[in-house]
Amino acid sequence: MAYFLQDLEALAAEPSPIAGVTAAETIGHVVDVVRRVREHGPVILVGHSFGGLVLTGVGNAIPDLVDRIVYIAAQCPVDMAAAEYLTGPEWATSDFLPLAASLTIGNPAELGFIRVKLCAASTGRRSRR
């Protein structure tokens, strides 16, 4: 509820309920679901943002059971682990990371998740961008 109310102080202190869930567990869960639903027809997986990491893992684990994977503004690691991409030269001059850091609430390492505020910092109102 703190997220929808944009109680930034509560959000900065409240750990995520999924902080202990690993990528392997998430991928395994989706693999299990795909195996159960495959008998009903083609499987098309759609992922956004970090969901792309899960889709890539599922596609690698059971490529014969997935008909299509759709990435919508999602991470899609190809040659390296996802975090390794951030060390590349294209990120050294990027304005994205400082901007993203200014929108982050709390310490992601302590919370177990990245939280982003919906409000503009100076006005406390939702951004219209």
KOLBABA-407892 format. One record per residue: residue in one letter; x, y, z of N, C-alpha, C, CB in turn; residue number from 1. Coordinates in nm, 2 decimals, decimal comma, always signed. Atoms other than C-alpha are relative to their C-alpha. Glycine has a CB too. Layout:
N
resn;n.u;n.v;n.w;ca.u;ca.v;ca.w;c.u;c.v;c.w;cb.u;cb.v;cb.w;resi
A;X;Y;Z;X;Y;Z;X;Y;Z;X;Y;Z;NUM
...
END
This chain:
129
resn;n.u;n.v;n.w;ca.u;ca.v;ca.w;c.u;c.v;c.w;cb.u;cb.v;cb.w;resi
M;+0,08;-0,12;+0,00;+0,00;+0,00;+0,00;+0,09;+0,13;+0,00;-0,09;+0,00;+0,12;1
A;-0,09;-0,12;+0,00;+0,29;+0,24;+0,07;+0,04;+0,04;-0,14;+0,13;-0,03;+0,08;2
Y;-0,04;-0,04;+0,14;+0,38;+0,22;-0,30;-0,10;+0,08;-0,07;+0,03;-0,13;-0,08;3
F;+0,11;-0,07;+0,07;+0,04;+0,33;-0,42;-0,02;+0,14;+0,06;-0,12;-0,08;+0,00;4
L;+0,01;-0,13;-0,06;+0,03;+0,61;-0,17;+0,12;+0,08;-0,01;-0,03;-0,02;+0,15;5
Q;-0,13;-0,06;+0,01;+0,39;+0,70;-0,25;+0,05;+0,06;+0,13;-0,01;+0,11;-0,11;6
D;-0,06;-0,03;-0,13;+0,49;+0,71;+0,11;+0,14;-0,04;-0,01;-0,07;-0,08;+0,12;7
L;-0,14;+0,02;+0,03;+0,85;+0,75;+0,03;+0,08;-0,05;+0,12;+0,07;+0,12;-0,06;8
E;-0,08;+0,04;-0,12;+0,98;+0,71;+0,38;-0,03;-0,15;+0,03;-0,04;+0,09;+0,12;9
A;+0,04;+0,14;-0,03;+0,79;+0,38;+0,43;+0,06;-0,09;-0,11;-0,15;-0,02;+0,00;10
L;-0,06;+0,08;+0,11;+0,91;+0,26;+0,09;+0,15;-0,02;+0,01;-0,03;+0,06;-0,14;11
A;-0,15;+0,01;-0,02;+1,27;+0,33;+0,17;+0,04;-0,09;+0,11;+0,06;+0,14;+0,03;12
A;-0,03;+0,09;-0,11;+1,25;+0,12;+0,48;-0,06;-0,14;-0,01;-0,04;+0,06;+0,13;13
E;+0,07;+0,12;+0,01;+1,02;-0,16;+0,39;+0,06;-0,10;-0,10;-0,15;+0,02;-0,04;14
P;-0,06;+0,10;+0,09;+1,19;-0,48;+0,25;-0,11;-0,05;-0,09;+0,06;-0,11;+0,08;15
S;+0,09;+0,05;+0,09;+1,03;-0,63;-0,05;-0,04;-0,14;+0,04;+0,07;-0,01;-0,14;16
P;+0,04;+0,14;-0,03;+0,83;-0,95;+0,01;+0,06;-0,10;-0,09;-0,15;-0,01;+0,00;17
I;-0,07;+0,10;+0,09;+1,01;-1,11;-0,28;+0,15;+0,01;+0,00;-0,05;+0,01;-0,14;18
A;-0,14;-0,02;+0,00;+1,36;-1,01;-0,17;+0,08;-0,13;+0,00;+0,03;+0,07;+0,13;19
G;-0,08;+0,12;+0,00;+1,47;-1,37;-0,12;-0,02;-0,09;-0,12;-0,03;-0,08;+0,12;20
V;+0,02;+0,08;+0,12;+1,34;-1,50;-0,45;+0,11;+0,02;-0,10;-0,14;+0,04;-0,07;21
T;-0,11;-0,01;+0,10;+1,62;-1,59;-0,69;-0,05;-0,01;-0,14;+0,10;-0,12;+0,03;22
A;+0,03;+0,01;+0,15;+1,63;-1,57;-1,07;-0,03;-0,14;-0,03;+0,12;+0,06;-0,08;23
A;+0,02;+0,14;+0,03;+1,66;-1,95;-1,08;-0,14;-0,05;+0,04;+0,11;-0,08;+0,07;24
E;+0,14;+0,04;-0,05;+1,34;-1,99;-0,87;-0,11;+0,06;-0,09;-0,02;+0,05;+0,14;25
T;+0,10;-0,07;+0,08;+1,15;-1,74;-1,09;+0,00;-0,07;-0,14;+0,03;+0,15;-0,02;26
I;-0,01;+0,07;+0,13;+1,27;-1,91;-1,41;-0,06;-0,14;+0,01;+0,15;-0,01;-0,05;27
G;+0,06;+0,13;-0,03;+1,18;-2,25;-1,26;-0,15;+0,00;+0,01;+0,06;-0,06;+0,12;28
H;+0,15;-0,01;-0,01;+0,83;-2,14;-1,18;-0,06;+0,02;-0,14;-0,03;+0,12;+0,09;29
V;+0,06;-0,02;+0,13;+0,77;-2,01;-1,53;+0,01;-0,13;-0,09;+0,07;+0,12;-0,07;30
V;-0,02;+0,12;+0,07;+0,92;-2,33;-1,68;-0,11;-0,10;+0,04;+0,14;-0,06;+0,03;31
D;+0,11;+0,09;-0,04;+0,67;-2,53;-1,47;-0,14;+0,04;-0,05;-0,01;+0,00;+0,16;32
V;+0,12;-0,04;+0,05;+0,38;-2,32;-1,58;-0,01;-0,03;-0,15;-0,02;+0,16;+0,02;33
V;+0,00;+0,03;+0,15;+0,48;-2,35;-1,95;-0,03;-0,15;-0,02;+0,13;+0,04;-0,06;34
R;+0,02;+0,15;+0,01;+0,50;-2,73;-1,91;-0,15;-0,04;+0,02;+0,09;-0,08;+0,10;35
R;+0,14;+0,04;-0,03;+0,15;-2,74;-1,77;-0,10;+0,06;-0,11;-0,05;+0,06;+0,14;36
V;+0,10;-0,06;+0,10;-0,02;-2,51;-2,03;+0,03;-0,03;-0,14;+0,00;+0,15;+0,02;37
R;-0,04;+0,03;+0,14;+0,17;-2,63;-2,34;-0,10;-0,08;-0,07;+0,13;-0,06;+0,00;38
E;+0,09;+0,10;+0,06;-0,09;-2,90;-2,40;-0,13;+0,08;-0,06;-0,05;-0,10;+0,10;39
H;+0,12;-0,08;+0,04;-0,36;-2,62;-2,46;+0,03;+0,08;-0,12;-0,04;+0,08;+0,11;40
G;-0,03;-0,08;+0,12;-0,18;-2,46;-2,75;+0,14;+0,07;+0,00;-0,11;+0,10;-0,03;41
P;-0,13;-0,07;+0,00;+0,12;-2,24;-2,85;+0,02;+0,08;+0,12;+0,01;+0,08;-0,13;42
V;-0,04;-0,09;-0,12;+0,30;-2,06;-2,57;+0,08;+0,12;-0,05;+0,09;-0,09;+0,10;43
I;-0,06;-0,13;+0,03;+0,39;-1,70;-2,62;+0,03;+0,07;+0,14;-0,09;+0,09;-0,09;44
L;-0,04;-0,06;-0,12;+0,58;-1,54;-2,33;+0,03;+0,15;-0,03;+0,12;-0,06;+0,07;45
V;-0,02;-0,14;+0,01;+0,58;-1,16;-2,29;+0,06;+0,06;+0,13;-0,14;+0,08;-0,04;46
G;-0,06;-0,06;-0,12;+0,81;-0,97;-2,06;+0,04;+0,14;-0,02;+0,12;-0,09;+0,04;47
H;-0,04;-0,15;+0,00;+0,89;-0,61;-1,97;+0,11;+0,02;+0,11;-0,12;+0,09;+0,04;48
S;-0,11;-0,04;-0,09;+1,20;-0,47;-1,80;+0,08;-0,12;+0,04;-0,06;+0,07;+0,12;49
F;-0,08;+0,12;-0,05;+1,37;-0,73;-1,58;-0,07;-0,13;-0,03;+0,02;+0,01;+0,15;50
G;+0,07;+0,12;+0,04;+1,11;-0,98;-1,69;+0,07;-0,06;-0,12;-0,14;+0,03;-0,04;51
G;-0,07;+0,05;+0,12;+1,32;-1,01;-2,01;+0,11;-0,10;+0,05;+0,07;+0,11;-0,07;52
L;-0,10;+0,09;-0,05;+1,59;-1,18;-1,80;-0,06;-0,14;+0,03;+0,06;+0,05;+0,13;53
V;+0,07;+0,12;-0,02;+1,34;-1,44;-1,69;-0,04;-0,07;-0,13;-0,13;+0,02;+0,09;54
L;+0,04;+0,06;+0,13;+1,21;-1,50;-2,04;+0,12;-0,06;-0,07;-0,06;+0,11;-0,09;55
T;-0,12;+0,06;+0,06;+1,56;-1,55;-2,17;+0,04;-0,13;+0,07;+0,12;+0,10;+0,01;56
G;-0,04;+0,12;-0,08;+1,63;-1,81;-1,89;-0,10;-0,11;-0,04;-0,01;+0,03;+0,14;57
V;+0,10;+0,10;+0,03;+1,30;-1,99;-1,97;+0,03;-0,05;-0,15;-0,14;+0,06;+0,01;58
G;-0,02;+0,04;+0,14;+1,37;-1,99;-2,35;+0,13;-0,08;-0,01;+0,02;+0,13;-0,08;59
N;-0,12;+0,08;+0,01;+1,72;-2,13;-2,29;-0,03;-0,14;+0,07;+0,11;+0,07;+0,08;60
A;+0,03;+0,13;-0,07;+1,58;-2,40;-2,05;-0,09;-0,09;-0,08;-0,06;+0,03;+0,13;61
I;+0,10;+0,08;+0,06;+1,29;-2,52;-2,26;-0,03;+0,05;-0,14;-0,13;-0,02;+0,08;62
P;+0,03;-0,07;+0,13;+1,33;-2,38;-2,62;-0,11;-0,08;-0,08;+0,13;+0,01;-0,08;63
D;+0,10;+0,07;+0,08;+1,11;-2,66;-2,77;-0,14;+0,02;+0,05;+0,04;-0,15;+0,01;64
L;+0,14;-0,01;-0,05;+0,81;-2,57;-2,55;-0,05;+0,15;-0,02;+0,00;-0,03;+0,14;65
V;+0,04;-0,14;+0,01;+0,81;-2,19;-2,62;-0,01;+0,04;-0,15;+0,10;+0,09;+0,08;66
D;+0,02;-0,03;+0,15;+0,67;-2,07;-2,96;+0,05;+0,14;-0,03;-0,15;-0,01;-0,03;67
R;-0,05;-0,14;+0,02;+0,75;-1,70;-2,92;+0,03;+0,06;+0,13;-0,11;+0,09;-0,07;68
I;-0,04;-0,09;-0,11;+0,92;-1,46;-2,68;-0,01;+0,14;-0,04;+0,14;-0,04;+0,06;69
V;+0,02;-0,14;+0,03;+0,82;-1,10;-2,68;+0,06;+0,09;+0,11;-0,15;+0,04;-0,03;70
Y;-0,06;-0,09;-0,10;+1,04;-0,84;-2,51;-0,05;+0,14;-0,02;+0,16;+0,00;-0,02;71
I;+0,05;-0,14;+0,01;+0,88;-0,50;-2,44;+0,08;+0,08;+0,09;-0,15;+0,00;+0,04;72
A;-0,09;-0,08;-0,08;+1,14;-0,26;-2,33;+0,07;-0,08;+0,11;-0,07;+0,13;+0,06;73
A;-0,05;+0,09;-0,10;+1,30;-0,55;-2,16;+0,15;-0,03;-0,02;-0,07;-0,13;-0,01;74
Q;-0,13;+0,04;+0,01;+1,65;-0,67;-2,08;+0,01;-0,13;-0,07;+0,07;-0,01;+0,14;75
C;-0,01;+0,13;+0,08;+1,76;-0,94;-2,32;+0,15;-0,03;-0,01;-0,06;+0,02;-0,14;76
P;-0,15;+0,03;+0,00;+2,12;-1,06;-2,23;+0,03;-0,10;-0,11;+0,05;-0,04;+0,13;77
V;-0,04;+0,09;+0,11;+2,29;-1,23;-2,52;+0,13;-0,06;+0,02;+0,00;+0,07;-0,14;78
D;-0,13;+0,05;-0,01;+2,66;-1,26;-2,47;+0,06;+0,00;+0,15;+0,09;+0,09;-0,08;79
M;-0,05;-0,01;-0,13;+2,71;-1,18;-2,10;-0,12;-0,01;+0,10;+0,08;+0,14;+0,02;80
A;+0,10;-0,01;-0,11;+2,53;-1,19;-1,76;-0,05;+0,15;-0,01;+0,06;-0,03;+0,14;81
A;+0,06;-0,13;+0,01;+2,29;-0,89;-1,73;+0,08;+0,11;+0,06;-0,14;-0,01;+0,06;82
A;-0,07;-0,11;-0,06;+2,50;-0,69;-1,49;+0,13;+0,03;-0,07;+0,03;-0,05;+0,14;83
E;-0,13;-0,03;+0,07;+2,81;-0,72;-1,71;-0,02;+0,11;-0,11;+0,05;-0,13;-0,06;84
Y;+0,03;-0,10;+0,10;+2,64;-0,50;-1,97;+0,02;+0,14;+0,05;-0,14;-0,02;-0,06;85
L;-0,02;-0,13;-0,06;+2,65;-0,21;-1,73;+0,14;+0,05;+0,00;-0,06;+0,01;+0,13;86
T;-0,14;-0,03;-0,01;+3,03;-0,22;-1,74;+0,06;+0,04;-0,14;+0,08;-0,11;+0,06;87
G;-0,04;-0,03;+0,14;+3,05;-0,16;-2,12;+0,02;+0,15;-0,02;-0,10;-0,05;-0,10;88
P;-0,03;-0,14;+0,03;+3,18;+0,16;-2,27;-0,12;+0,09;-0,03;+0,10;+0,01;-0,11;89
E;+0,12;-0,08;+0,03;+2,84;+0,27;-2,39;-0,07;+0,05;+0,13;-0,10;-0,08;-0,08;90
W;+0,06;-0,04;-0,12;+2,72;+0,30;-2,03;+0,09;+0,11;+0,07;-0,02;-0,11;+0,10;91
A;-0,09;-0,10;-0,07;+3,02;+0,52;-1,92;-0,04;+0,14;-0,03;+0,15;-0,02;-0,05;92
T;+0,04;-0,13;+0,03;+2,88;+0,82;-2,09;-0,15;+0,02;+0,00;+0,05;+0,05;-0,14;93
S;+0,15;+0,00;+0,00;+2,51;+0,74;-2,05;-0,05;+0,09;+0,12;-0,05;-0,14;+0,02;94
D;+0,07;-0,08;-0,10;+2,28;+0,98;-1,87;-0,10;-0,09;+0,08;-0,07;+0,12;-0,06;95
F;+0,11;+0,08;-0,06;+2,05;+0,69;-1,78;+0,03;-0,04;+0,14;-0,01;-0,13;-0,08;96
L;-0,02;+0,04;-0,13;+2,22;+0,56;-1,47;-0,01;+0,11;+0,11;+0,14;-0,06;+0,01;97
P;+0,02;-0,10;-0,10;+2,24;+0,89;-1,28;-0,15;+0,04;+0,01;+0,07;+0,13;-0,04;98
L;+0,15;-0,03;+0,00;+1,87;+0,96;-1,38;-0,07;-0,11;+0,08;-0,05;+0,01;-0,14;99
A;+0,06;+0,11;-0,07;+1,77;+0,61;-1,26;+0,03;+0,01;+0,15;+0,05;-0,13;-0,06;100
A;-0,04;-0,01;-0,15;+1,96;+0,66;-0,93;-0,08;+0,11;+0,07;+0,15;+0,03;+0,01;101
S;+0,08;-0,11;-0,06;+1,77;+0,99;-0,87;-0,15;-0,04;+0,02;+0,00;+0,12;-0,09;102
L;+0,14;+0,04;-0,02;+1,44;+0,80;-0,90;-0,01;-0,12;+0,09;-0,06;-0,04;-0,14;103
T;+0,00;+0,11;-0,09;+1,54;+0,51;-0,68;-0,03;+0,03;+0,14;+0,13;-0,08;-0,01;104
I;+0,04;-0,02;-0,14;+1,39;+0,48;-0,33;+0,07;-0,10;+0,08;-0,16;+0,00;+0,02;105
G;-0,07;+0,10;-0,09;+1,60;+0,33;-0,05;+0,12;-0,06;-0,06;-0,10;-0,10;+0,05;106
N;-0,11;+0,08;+0,05;+1,89;+0,10;-0,09;-0,04;-0,13;-0,05;+0,11;-0,01;+0,12;107
P;+0,05;+0,13;+0,06;+1,82;-0,18;-0,33;+0,07;-0,12;+0,06;+0,03;+0,00;-0,15;108
A;-0,07;+0,12;-0,07;+2,08;-0,41;-0,16;-0,06;-0,03;+0,13;+0,15;+0,04;+0,02;109
E;+0,07;+0,03;-0,13;+1,90;-0,37;+0,17;-0,14;-0,04;-0,02;+0,01;+0,12;+0,09;110
L;+0,14;+0,03;+0,02;+1,55;-0,38;+0,03;-0,02;-0,14;-0,07;-0,07;+0,11;-0,08;111
G;+0,01;+0,12;+0,08;+1,61;-0,68;-0,20;-0,07;+0,02;-0,13;-0,07;-0,10;+0,08;112
F;+0,07;-0,03;+0,12;+1,45;-0,50;-0,49;+0,02;+0,15;-0,03;-0,15;-0,03;+0,02;113
I;-0,02;-0,14;+0,04;+1,47;-0,18;-0,69;-0,14;+0,07;+0,01;+0,06;+0,02;-0,14;114
R;+0,13;-0,08;-0,01;+1,19;+0,07;-0,60;+0,02;+0,13;-0,07;-0,05;+0,01;+0,14;115
V;-0,01;-0,13;+0,07;+1,12;+0,37;-0,82;-0,12;+0,08;+0,04;+0,00;-0,02;-0,15;116
K;+0,11;-0,09;-0,04;+0,91;+0,67;-0,71;-0,07;+0,05;-0,13;+0,05;+0,12;+0,08;117
L;+0,09;-0,04;+0,11;+0,62;+0,77;-0,93;+0,00;+0,15;-0,01;-0,13;-0,05;+0,01;118
C;+0,02;-0,14;-0,01;+0,63;+1,13;-0,82;+0,13;+0,08;-0,04;-0,04;+0,04;+0,14;119
A;-0,12;-0,09;+0,03;+0,86;+1,41;-0,94;+0,05;+0,05;+0,14;-0,03;+0,12;-0,09;120
A;-0,06;-0,04;-0,13;+1,10;+1,49;-0,65;-0,03;+0,14;+0,04;+0,15;-0,02;-0,01;121
S;+0,01;-0,14;-0,04;+1,05;+1,86;-0,66;-0,15;+0,04;+0,03;+0,05;+0,09;-0,10;122
T;+0,13;-0,04;-0,01;+0,67;+1,87;-0,68;-0,09;-0,10;+0,08;-0,07;+0,01;-0,13;123
G;+0,08;+0,10;-0,07;+0,55;+1,55;-0,51;-0,12;-0,05;-0,08;-0,04;+0,05;+0,13;124
R;+0,11;+0,04;+0,08;+0,31;+1,50;-0,80;+0,05;-0,10;-0,10;-0,06;+0,12;-0,08;125
R;-0,04;+0,10;+0,10;+0,31;+1,22;-1,06;+0,06;+0,07;-0,12;-0,12;-0,09;-0,04;126
S;-0,06;-0,06;+0,12;+0,53;+1,29;-1,36;-0,09;-0,03;-0,12;+0,14;-0,06;-0,02;127
R;+0,08;+0,02;+0,12;+0,34;+1,33;-1,69;+0,08;-0,04;-0,12;-0,08;+0,12;-0,03;128
R;-0,08;+0,04;+0,12;+0,63;+1,22;-1,91;-0,02;-0,14;-0,04;+0,15;+0,02;+0,04;129
END
